[in-house]
Amino acid sequence: MNAFAEILETIAQAPIKKRAMTNHGVLNEAYAYAKPSSFSRGMRIDLNGLTILLISGTASIDENGKSVHIGDFPAQLKRTFDNITGLLESEGCTWHDVVRTSCYLRDIDRDYEAFNAGRTAFFKEQGLDPLPASTGIEAKLCRPELLVEIEAIAMFRTEKACCYKE
């Protein structure tokens, strides 16, 4: 069997571990809202030394579950990026591990220019190259005062993958 086939065989048989992720220093849990919601802040999936983080839609919410920076799009965008940064850090990674974002804007016609300028500045500040794949979508968000919400997917190695058989 060639090395590539052995790698595929090892991955196919590797256990998949998953657990919810959180960072109470930046965000509370959705179930702790005044009107509880049923989702995790993110899901961590570990597969044979590869970790995948699926970060739920994140917005300008503080550690007590309150919306912050009402009516201020740039401040909401910054808080959203800060919240995602905190979630990434809680799992031992950074924006350099983010491979995809899905960005939801309440009013894409009104806010896209400010969104793109803020995202460009933030990604430049992070030193990202290449940039994550991304989609911008106009959507009705879960709270009427929220102007932007972002989901993220990150991938990174936590250990060297085992590619041999004993």
VMD Tcl script that draws the C-alpha trace (Angstrom):
set ca {
  {0.00 0.00 0.00}
  {1.43 3.41 -0.89}
  {1.87 6.20 1.67}
  {-1.16 8.19 0.47}
  {-3.43 5.16 0.74}
  {-2.11 4.53 4.25}
  {-2.90 8.12 5.24}
  {-6.45 7.78 3.91}
  {-6.89 4.47 5.70}
  {-5.64 5.95 8.98}
  {-7.95 8.98 8.69}
  {-10.90 6.76 7.78}
  {-10.42 4.73 10.97}
  {-9.49 7.58 13.31}
  {-11.96 8.40 16.05}
  {-13.81 11.71 15.71}
  {-14.03 13.68 18.93}
  {-16.32 16.68 19.20}
  {-17.19 19.11 21.96}
  {-18.79 22.49 22.36}
  {-16.43 25.44 22.68}
  {-16.91 28.68 24.59}
  {-15.14 31.63 26.18}
  {-17.14 33.14 29.05}
  {-14.69 36.04 29.17}
  {-16.19 37.36 25.93}
  {-19.58 35.71 25.46}
  {-22.12 33.96 27.62}
  {-23.92 30.84 26.48}
  {-27.01 31.14 24.30}
  {-29.00 29.08 26.80}
  {-28.31 31.81 29.39}
  {-30.17 34.49 27.39}
  {-33.39 35.95 28.81}
  {-35.03 34.07 25.92}
  {-32.80 30.96 25.80}
  {-31.60 29.68 22.45}
  {-30.42 26.20 21.57}
  {-26.94 26.33 20.04}
  {-23.29 26.16 21.03}
  {-20.95 29.12 20.47}
  {-18.92 26.73 18.39}
  {-18.05 23.11 17.89}
  {-14.54 21.67 18.07}
  {-13.91 18.55 16.02}
  {-10.65 16.63 16.49}
  {-9.71 14.07 13.85}
  {-6.32 12.37 13.95}
  {-4.32 15.49 14.82}
  {-6.45 17.88 12.76}
  {-8.75 20.26 14.62}
  {-11.68 21.97 12.95}
  {-13.55 24.79 14.69}
  {-17.05 25.64 13.51}
  {-17.87 29.00 15.11}
  {-21.56 29.88 15.22}
  {-22.87 33.21 14.07}
  {-21.26 35.77 16.36}
  {-22.25 39.39 16.77}
  {-21.76 42.46 18.95}
  {-22.81 40.73 22.17}
  {-21.07 41.27 25.51}
  {-20.17 38.73 28.20}
  {-23.61 39.23 29.80}
  {-25.51 38.48 26.59}
  {-26.43 42.09 25.87}
  {-26.19 43.69 22.43}
  {-23.60 46.47 22.46}
  {-22.79 49.44 20.20}
  {-26.38 49.87 19.05}
  {-26.54 51.82 15.77}
  {-22.73 51.96 15.35}
  {-21.79 49.59 12.52}
  {-17.97 49.93 12.79}
  {-18.08 49.36 16.57}
  {-20.40 46.34 16.16}
  {-18.05 44.90 13.54}
  {-15.03 45.38 15.82}
  {-16.81 43.74 18.76}
  {-17.82 40.84 16.50}
  {-14.20 40.32 15.41}
  {-13.06 40.61 19.05}
  {-15.60 37.97 20.12}
  {-14.45 35.57 17.41}
  {-10.82 36.26 18.35}
  {-11.64 35.29 21.95}
  {-13.28 32.06 20.81}
  {-10.28 31.20 18.62}
  {-7.85 31.94 21.46}
  {-9.83 29.73 23.84}
  {-9.00 26.80 21.54}
  {-5.33 27.67 20.99}
  {-5.49 29.21 17.55}
  {-5.67 32.56 15.76}
  {-7.17 34.21 12.71}
  {-4.28 32.64 10.74}
  {-6.13 29.33 11.16}
  {-9.44 30.66 9.78}
  {-10.19 29.28 6.34}
  {-13.73 30.61 5.80}
  {-16.15 33.24 7.05}
  {-19.82 33.79 6.29}
  {-20.79 37.40 6.94}
  {-24.41 38.43 7.44}
  {-25.34 42.10 7.09}
  {-28.77 43.45 8.02}
  {-28.60 46.01 5.19}
  {-25.94 45.09 2.63}
  {-26.62 48.12 0.42}
  {-26.14 50.55 3.30}
  {-23.35 48.79 5.22}
  {-21.22 46.80 2.75}
  {-18.70 49.58 2.14}
  {-18.12 50.06 5.89}
  {-18.06 46.28 6.37}
  {-15.50 45.71 3.64}
  {-13.30 48.58 4.88}
  {-13.44 47.26 8.46}
  {-12.82 43.66 7.44}
  {-9.92 44.67 5.18}
  {-8.32 46.72 7.98}
  {-8.82 43.92 10.53}
  {-7.38 41.22 8.26}
  {-4.42 43.49 7.44}
  {-3.85 44.11 11.17}
  {-3.84 40.33 11.67}
  {-1.31 39.91 8.83}
  {-3.48 37.39 6.98}
  {-2.13 36.06 3.70}
  {-3.92 34.26 2.21}
  {-7.25 35.73 3.25}
  {-10.05 33.41 4.34}
  {-12.67 32.44 1.77}
  {-15.75 34.53 2.52}
  {-19.35 35.16 1.57}
  {-21.36 38.32 2.29}
  {-25.10 37.84 2.70}
  {-27.96 40.20 3.51}
  {-30.06 38.64 6.26}
  {-32.53 39.40 8.99}
  {-30.49 38.84 12.17}
  {-31.74 37.34 15.44}
  {-31.97 40.72 17.20}
  {-33.26 43.85 15.45}
  {-30.45 46.04 16.82}
  {-27.68 43.85 15.40}
  {-26.19 44.99 12.10}
  {-23.61 42.25 11.44}
  {-23.06 38.61 12.37}
  {-20.14 36.40 11.31}
  {-19.58 32.64 11.28}
  {-16.06 31.22 10.96}
  {-14.37 27.93 10.22}
  {-10.80 27.36 11.41}
  {-8.50 24.38 10.87}
  {-5.18 23.59 12.50}
  {-2.96 20.70 13.52}
  {-2.75 19.80 17.18}
  {-0.41 16.85 16.76}
  {1.41 15.04 14.05}
  {-0.94 12.69 12.24}
  {-0.14 9.01 12.60}
  {0.37 7.52 9.16}
  {1.78 4.09 9.83}
  {0.49 0.72 10.97}
  {2.00 -1.40 13.68}
}
mol new
graphics top color blue
foreach p $ca { graphics top sphere $p radius 0.5 }
foreach p [lrange $ca 0 end-1] q [lrange $ca 1 end] { graphics top cylinder $p $q radius 0.2 }
display resetview
